[in-house]
Amino acid sequence: NTKLCCRRQGELFQIALNDILYIESVDRKCFVYTKDNVFETTKRLYELEQQLVSFLFLRINKSCIVNLKNIDAIRSYLDRRLLITMSNGEQLIVSRQYAPELKHLLGVK
């Protein structure tokens, strides 16, 4: 039942962690993506990474943290990277640096 405080169009929202697909840092701002909406948070990506690691969130590249519970599919991609498909159909690239940890946590060889 843990939630993350986010903002959208001037309003504050409490977003349940299970509803979060991924969090992305763009131009020094962090955006929280759910199935239907995008919210902004004042926290930095590294702060969120530390805070959410025990809730099955994992960094997949230098600007993105993903909720492992909302991954539908994983596929090999170019140059030892991975392509993951989220529960909303959106695809994200896992960099070579973070691919082994993702495979380990999901039990994939």
VENPE-V455812 format. One record per pair of residues at least 6 apart in sequence whose C-alpha atoms are under 7 Angstrom apart, sorted by the first residue. I is the first residue (numbers start at 1). J is the second residue. Records with the same first field share a line. If there is no record, write none. Layout:
I = J + J
This chain:
1 = 16
2 = 16 + 17
3 = 14 + 15 + 16 + 17
4 = 14 + 15 + 16 + 17
5 = 12 + 13 + 14 + 15
6 = 12 + 13 + 14 + 15 + 39 + 40 + 41
7 = 13 + 39 + 40 + 41
8 = 39 + 40
19 = 34
20 = 32 + 33 + 34 + 67
21 = 33 + 34 + 35 + 66 + 67 + 70
22 = 32 + 33 + 65 + 66 + 67
23 = 30 + 31 + 32 + 33 + 64 + 65 + 66
24 = 30 + 31 + 32 + 63 + 64 + 65
25 = 31 + 45 + 63 + 64
30 = 40 + 41 + 42 + 43 + 44 + 45
31 = 38 + 39 + 40 + 41
32 = 38 + 39 + 40
33 = 39
35 = 88
49 = 59 + 65
56 = 67 + 68
57 = 65 + 66 + 67 + 68
58 = 65 + 66 + 67
59 = 65 + 66
60 = 66 + 94 + 95 + 98
61 = 94 + 95 + 98
70 = 86 + 87
71 = 84 + 85 + 86 + 87
72 = 85 + 86 + 87
73 = 84 + 85
74 = 82 + 83 + 84 + 85
75 = 82 + 83 + 84
76 = 82 + 83
77 = 83
80 = 96
81 = 93 + 94 + 95 + 96 + 99
82 = 93 + 94 + 95 + 99
83 = 91 + 92 + 93 + 94
84 = 91 + 92 + 93
85 = 91 + 92
103 = 109
